[in-house]
Amino acid sequence: MKILVVNAGSSSLKFQLFDMENESVIAKGNCEKIGLPGSFIGYKTTGDKKEVMVDMPDHKVAIAKVFEMLTDKKDGVINSVDEIDAVGHRFVQGGWLFNESVLMNEDVVKKLDQIAELSPLHAHANMAGYKGCVALMPNTPQVTVFDTSFHATMPAKAYMYGIKYEDYEQYHVRKYGFHGTSHRYVMGECAKLLGKKPEDINIITVHLGNGSSITAIKNGKSVDTTMGLTPLEGLIMGTRSGDLDPTVVSYLGNKKNMTAEQVVNYLNKQCGIMGVSGVSSDMRELNSAIEAGNERARLALDMLIYRVKKFIGSYMAVLGRVDAIVFTGGIGENQEDLREESLKDMEMYGIEIDVDKNNHLPRGTTEEISTKNSKIRVFRIPTNEELLIARDTQELVMKSKKQ
């Protein structure tokens, strides 16, 4: 079975084509600057990566261009789009309506339209990617995998906010959590490393990238996570502020003559590591600034490390027994000093890092970075959200064929 995985952003569209016989990637790429001048597609098969300038006014055109590349006589990997058995889509928000992946149909689309306001930055783009595929391959099964569904197992005491209960009931204001596909994927990989079934492990998964979140997983299920109603809550991130006093919104609104919506947009896009450092949201540029003696850049990194450490500690209290801590995501996988500092001076809690090993990890591999004496094992596990989406897609399509 060949499955195309699509991850549509506001001006981008990532894709991977899988051969599910051996879960290998046949081709992958990224459409950038959709709807903007200078749009292009980066495309990679077994050979070198190619970058082609392509005019892409919308996601439907972007999808069409992807299919042209996949079926190209010279650089293509399939003869026809008909060889694609199913498409799996990443949707950020499933809200209160979806707690697992689903086969798309008109009813699902209507329900997703109802909850689009919960993720205005992502919902339109996610739906545009789906509709672009349907327009060009109307008879191919389409599956949606939600970032939020893994966190649907959180108990009410973890997902509720201290607001009037009637407002929760009417407006569905609560913590939903995100990055669920990443947390679920590395949880499964960690269970294999521990030699146990997912339902038998308690772990803390630390996904650190431009967007970051930490999840407490008990008996294979999410029981708490740092992101909330939207991805703005929790850790300080690339351009997101993370946790702050809610009155900051009204205070800044008055001081900067901004509406509440404008302040929230500011907190999402101009704050976080970039806002504190004044340098960049890119960790590589931040690290270069720190090496050059930039104190604000150092402060931004220290704030991230502090919050990671704080949430790990609080989730240890929530779980009681912790079998492992997993670092993943672009920063979690590649920033060795952050991993070390986040777990420094925690030997009394059973955590010991092998500093030398942590500092010399080969890129892109799964590695244990704790010492043999560490009661809690610590791993660096590269995430693979696209593969998880492909697996869910295959499972649902196969199940539907049996019915």
Long-range contacts (C-beta under 8 A, 24 or more apart in sequence): 1-85, 1-86, 1-394, 1-397, 2-26, 2-78, 2-83, 2-84, 2-85, 3-84, 3-85, 3-86, 3-87, 3-88, 3-390, 3-393, 3-394, 4-84, 4-86, 4-87, 4-88, 4-133, 5-87, 5-88, 5-89, 5-90, 5-386, 5-389, 5-390, 5-393, 6-63, 6-87, 6-88, 6-89, 6-90, 6-129, 6-130, 6-133, 7-89, 7-90, 7-129, 7-385, 7-386, 8-59, 8-89, 8-90, 8-125, 8-126, 8-128, 8-129, 8-130, 8-132, 9-122, 9-125, 10-121, 10-122, 10-124, 10-125, 11-35, 11-36, 11-125, 13-59, 13-62, 13-63, 13-66, 13-129, 14-386, 15-66, 16-386, 16-390, 17-70, 17-77, 17-78, 17-84, 18-386, 18-387, 18-390, 20-390, 20-391, 20-394, 23-387, 23-390, 23-391, 26-77, 26-78, 27-69, 27-70, 27-77, 28-386, 29-66, 29-69, 31-56, 31-62, 31-65, 31-66, 34-58, 34-59, 34-61, 34-62, 41-65, 41-66, 41-69, 43-69, 43-75, 45-75, 45-77, 50-75, 58-128, 58-132, 59-125, 59-128, 59-129, 59-131, 59-132, 60-128, 60-131, 60-132, 60-135, 60-136, 61-132, 62-132, 63-129, 63-132, 63-133, 63-135, 63-136, 64-132, 64-136, 67-136, 81-136, 81-137, 81-140, 84-137, 84-140, 85-140, 85-141, 85-397, 86-140, 86-141, 86-142, 86-143, 86-393, 86-394, 86-397, 87-133, 87-137, 87-140, 87-141, 87-142, 87-143, 87-393, 88-142, 88-143, 88-144, 88-145, 88-389, 88-390, 88-392, 88-393, 89-126, 89-129, 89-130, 89-133, 89-142, 89-143, 89-144, 89-145, 89-389, 90-126, 90-144, 90-145, 90-147, 90-181, 90-385, 90-389, 91-122, 91-123, 91-126, 91-144, 91-145, 91-146, 91-147, 92-119, 92-122, 92-123, 92-126, 92-146, 92-147, 92-148, 92-178, 92-231, 93-118, 93-119, 93-122, 93-123, 93-146, 93-147, 93-148, 93-176, 94-146, 94-147, 94-148, 94-149, 94-152, 94-176, 95-148, 95-172, 95-176, 96-172, 96-174, 98-144, 98-146, 98-148, 98-149, 99-149, 99-152, 100-146, 100-149, 100-152, 101-143, 101-144, 101-145, 101-146, 101-149, 101-392, 101-393, 101-396, 102-143, 102-144, 102-396, 103-141, 103-142, 103-143, 103-396, 103-397, 103-400, 104-130, 104-134, 104-142, 104-143, 104-144, 108-144, 112-144, 115-172, 118-172, 118-176, 118-229, 118-230, 119-230, 121-268, 141-393, 141-396, 141-397, 141-400, 143-389, 143-392, 143-393, 143-396, 143-397, 145-181, 145-388, 145-389, 145-392, 145-393, 146-180, 147-177, 147-178, 147-179, 147-180, 147-181, 148-176, 148-177, 148-178, 148-180, 149-180, 150-177, 150-180, 150-181, 150-183, 150-184, 150-215, 150-222, 151-175, 151-176, 151-177, 151-178, 151-180, 151-215, 151-222, 151-225, 152-222, 153-221, 153-222, 153-223, 154-222, 154-223, 154-224, 154-225, 155-223, 158-223, 158-224, 161-228, 161-229, 173-229, 174-229, 175-225, 175-227, 175-228, 175-229, 175-233, 176-227, 176-228, 176-229, 177-213, 177-215, 177-222, 177-225, 177-226, 177-227, 177-228, 178-211, 178-213, 178-225, 178-227, 178-231, 179-207, 179-211, 179-213, 179-215, 179-225, 179-227, 179-329, 180-222, 181-385, 181-388, 181-389, 182-207, 182-328, 182-329, 182-383, 182-385, 183-207, 183-213, 183-215, 183-217, 183-222, 183-225, 184-388, 185-383, 185-384, 185-385, 185-387, 185-388, 186-326, 186-328, 186-381, 186-383, 187-217, 187-220, 187-326, 189-366, 189-381, 190-324, 190-326, 190-379, 190-381, 191-220, 193-324, 193-366, 193-368, 193-377, 193-379, 193-381, 194-323, 194-324, 194-377, 196-323, 201-323, 201-324, 202-319, 202-320, 202-321, 202-322, 202-323, 203-322, 203-323, 203-324, 203-325, 203-326, 204-312, 204-315, 204-316, 204-319, 204-322, 204-324, 204-325, 204-326, 205-325, 205-326, 205-328, 206-308, 206-312, 206-325, 206-326, 206-327, 206-328, 206-329, 206-332, 206-342, 207-328, 207-329, 207-332, 207-383, 208-235, 208-304, 208-308, 208-327, 208-328, 208-329, 208-330, 208-331, 208-332, 208-335, 208-338, 209-238, 209-329, 209-330, 209-331, 209-332, 210-237, 210-238, 210-239, 210-281, 210-330, 211-237, 211-238, 211-240, 212-236, 212-237, 212-304, 212-329, 212-331, 212-332, 214-308, 214-311, 214-312, 214-315, 215-315, 216-315, 216-318, 216-319, 217-319, 218-318, 218-319, 223-318, 223-319, 224-315, 224-318, 226-311, 232-264, 232-267, 232-268, 234-307, 234-311, 235-304, 235-307, 235-308, 235-311, 236-272, 236-273, 236-276, 236-300, 236-303, 236-304, 236-307, 237-272, 237-273, 237-281, 238-272, 238-273, 238-274, 238-281, 238-282, 239-268, 239-269, 239-270, 239-271, 239-272, 239-273, 239-274, 239-275, 239-281, 240-267, 240-268, 240-271, 240-272, 241-267, 241-268, 241-271, 241-272, 241-275, 242-272, 242-307, 243-307, 272-300, 273-300, 273-301, 273-304, 276-300, 276-303, 283-330, 283-331, 283-334, 283-335, 287-335, 301-338, 304-338, 305-338, 305-341, 305-342, 308-338, 308-342, 309-341, 309-342, 309-343, 309-344, 309-346, 312-342, 312-343, 313-346, 313-349, 316-349, 322-350, 322-376, 323-376, 323-377, 324-376, 324-377, 324-378, 324-379, 325-351, 325-376, 325-377, 325-378, 325-379, 326-378, 326-379, 326-380, 326-381, 327-378, 327-379, 327-380, 327-381, 328-380, 328-381, 328-382, 328-383, 329-383, 332-380, 333-364, 333-380, 333-381, 333-382, 333-383, 334-363, 336-361, 339-369, 339-378, 339-380, 343-378, 349-376, 350-374, 350-375, 350-376, 351-375, 351-376, 351-378, 353-378
